[in-house]
Amino acid sequence: MKALTLALLLSLPVPQLAPPKPMRQPSTPISKHAKGGRWYFAASGHAVFCYGPVMTVPRANGDLQRVATFCRDGSAVVPLKD
C-alpha cells in the first residue's frame, strides 16, 4: 500500500516556480513628464501637482482664467486660484 501511494505521488506533475514578471510602467502622457512638475493652488482650495505649462484660457462669460495642465490626478486642466 505504501509503495502504491509513493508511486502515485511521484507520478503527479510538479509545477515549475517561475520568477514573478516585472511590472510594466504605464505609458500615459503623464508618466512621460514624471521628472518635473510643480505644485499649484487650485480654485477648489486644494493643492495639485501638474507637469504641463500654466495657460490663460477664456471663460464662458469672456473673462480670462489661469489653468494648470496635465496634473497628477489625471485632470487635463485645473483652474487656479488667483
C-alpha positions in Angstrom: 0.0 0.0 0.0 2.9 2.4 0.8 4.5 1.6 -2.5 1.3 2.4 -4.4 0.9 5.7 -2.5 4.5 6.6 -3.2 4.2 5.7 -6.9 1.0 7.8 -7.1 2.7 10.8 -5.5 5.7 10.6 -7.8 3.6 10.4 -10.9 1.9 13.7 -10.2 3.2 16.7 -12.2 5.4 19.2 -10.3 4.6 22.8 -11.0 7.6 24.9 -12.1 8.2 28.0 -10.0 8.8 30.9 -12.3 10.1 34.3 -11.1 7.5 37.0 -11.0 7.1 39.1 -14.1 8.3 42.7 -13.7 5.5 45.3 -13.6 5.2 47.3 -16.8 5.3 51.0 -16.5 2.2 52.8 -17.7 2.7 54.7 -21.0 0.4 57.6 -20.3 1.4 61.1 -21.2 1.6 61.9 -17.5 4.3 59.2 -16.9 6.5 60.8 -19.6 6.6 64.1 -17.7 7.3 62.4 -14.3 10.7 64.1 -13.9 9.5 67.6 -13.5 6.4 69.4 -12.2 5.2 72.0 -9.8 2.6 72.4 -7.0 -0.2 74.8 -7.7 -3.1 76.1 -5.6 -6.4 75.1 -7.3 -9.5 77.3 -7.3 -11.2 74.5 -5.4 -8.8 75.1 -2.5 -6.7 72.0 -2.9 -3.0 71.7 -3.9 -2.4 70.0 -7.2 0.9 68.8 -8.8 1.0 69.5 -12.5 3.5 68.7 -15.2 2.4 71.0 -18.1 2.5 74.7 -18.6 0.2 77.3 -17.0 -2.1 78.8 -19.6 -4.7 81.6 -19.7 -8.0 80.5 -21.2 -11.2 82.4 -21.7 -14.2 81.6 -19.5 -17.8 81.4 -20.8 -18.6 84.9 -19.7 -15.5 86.4 -21.5 -13.1 86.7 -18.5 -9.7 85.1 -18.6 -8.7 82.3 -16.2 -5.3 80.8 -15.4 -5.2 77.0 -15.6 -2.5 74.4 -14.9 -2.3 71.5 -17.4 -1.5 67.7 -17.2 -2.0 67.2 -13.5 -1.1 64.1 -11.4 -4.7 63.4 -10.5 -5.5 62.7 -14.2 -7.0 66.1 -15.0 -6.0 67.7 -18.2 -6.9 71.3 -17.0 -7.3 72.6 -13.4 -8.4 76.2 -12.7 -6.0 78.0 -10.5 -6.7 80.4 -7.6 -5.5 83.9 -8.4 
